[in-house]
Amino acid sequence: MTVKRALVTYYGRVQGVGFRFTAEDAARNYAVTGYVRNMPDGSVEVVAEGEEKELNAFLTSVDDQLGQYVKNRNLVWLPATGEFSGFSIT
């Protein structure tokens, strides 16, 4: 079992459209922890940790539900830190 961290920044019309709430709701369906938050530049940042298969399924779910608002997505894979106990909006 390889646990990873996905750092994803979403660009587009991603604030004010329920993005954070939808991402938080989607996370409940997968074995992922982390957070979603609005950024000052108008983007939304998701930091999620879990097994790569779960992370990919979670991110696909976010894309499926919110893709119409996203112009660009930047995904960076990092080592997991294990610092999260759940998934939340910050």
C-alpha positions as CSV (number, residue, x, y, z in Angstrom):
1,M,0.0,0.0,0.0
2,T,1.5,3.3,-1.1
3,V,0.0,6.4,0.4
4,K,0.6,9.6,-1.5
5,R,-0.3,13.2,-1.4
6,A,-2.0,15.0,-4.3
7,L,-1.7,18.8,-4.4
8,V,-4.2,20.0,-6.9
9,T,-4.8,23.6,-7.9
10,Y,-8.0,24.3,-9.9
11,Y,-8.2,27.4,-12.1
12,G,-11.3,28.9,-13.8
13,R,-14.6,30.0,-12.4
14,V,-14.1,27.8,-9.3
15,Q,-15.0,30.1,-6.5
16,G,-18.6,30.9,-5.7
17,V,-20.0,27.8,-7.4
18,G,-20.0,25.3,-4.5
19,F,-16.6,23.9,-5.4
20,R,-15.4,23.4,-1.9
21,F,-18.6,21.8,-0.6
22,T,-18.8,19.5,-3.6
23,A,-15.2,18.4,-3.2
24,E,-15.8,17.8,0.6
25,D,-18.9,15.8,-0.2
26,A,-17.0,13.7,-2.9
27,A,-14.2,13.0,-0.4
28,R,-16.6,11.2,1.9
29,N,-17.0,8.4,-0.8
30,Y,-13.2,7.6,-0.8
31,A,-10.5,6.8,1.6
32,V,-8.8,10.2,1.4
33,T,-7.9,12.8,4.0
34,G,-6.9,16.5,3.6
35,Y,-8.6,19.7,2.8
36,V,-10.0,22.1,0.1
37,R,-9.7,25.8,0.3
38,N,-10.1,29.0,-1.7
39,M,-6.9,30.8,-2.6
40,P,-6.4,34.6,-2.8
41,D,-5.8,34.4,-6.6
42,G,-9.2,33.0,-7.3
43,S,-8.1,29.4,-7.6
44,V,-9.1,26.4,-5.4
45,E,-6.5,24.2,-3.7
46,V,-7.1,20.6,-2.8
47,V,-4.6,18.6,-0.7
48,A,-5.5,15.0,-0.4
49,E,-3.8,11.9,1.0
50,G,-4.5,8.3,0.5
51,E,-3.7,5.3,-1.7
52,E,-3.1,6.4,-5.3
53,K,-6.1,4.4,-6.6
54,E,-8.4,6.2,-4.1
55,L,-6.9,9.6,-4.8
56,N,-7.4,9.1,-8.6
57,A,-11.0,8.0,-8.1
58,F,-11.7,11.1,-5.8
59,L,-10.1,13.5,-8.3
60,T,-12.0,11.9,-11.2
61,S,-15.2,12.4,-9.2
62,V,-14.3,16.1,-8.6
63,D,-13.6,16.5,-12.3
64,D,-16.9,14.9,-13.3
65,Q,-18.9,17.1,-11.0
66,L,-17.1,20.4,-11.4
67,G,-15.2,20.1,-14.7
68,Q,-17.5,22.7,-16.4
69,Y,-16.0,25.4,-14.1
70,V,-12.4,24.4,-14.5
71,K,-10.1,25.9,-17.2
72,N,-6.9,24.3,-15.9
73,R,-5.8,21.9,-13.2
74,N,-2.3,21.5,-11.9
75,L,-1.6,18.2,-10.1
76,V,1.6,17.5,-8.2
77,W,2.3,14.2,-6.4
78,L,4.1,14.4,-3.1
79,P,5.0,12.1,-0.3
80,A,2.2,11.7,2.3
81,T,2.7,13.2,5.7
82,G,-0.2,11.5,7.5
83,E,-1.1,14.8,9.2
84,F,-4.8,14.7,8.4
85,S,-7.5,12.8,10.2
86,G,-10.4,13.6,7.8
87,F,-11.2,15.8,4.9
88,S,-12.4,19.4,5.5
89,I,-12.9,22.9,4.1
90,T,-10.4,25.3,5.4
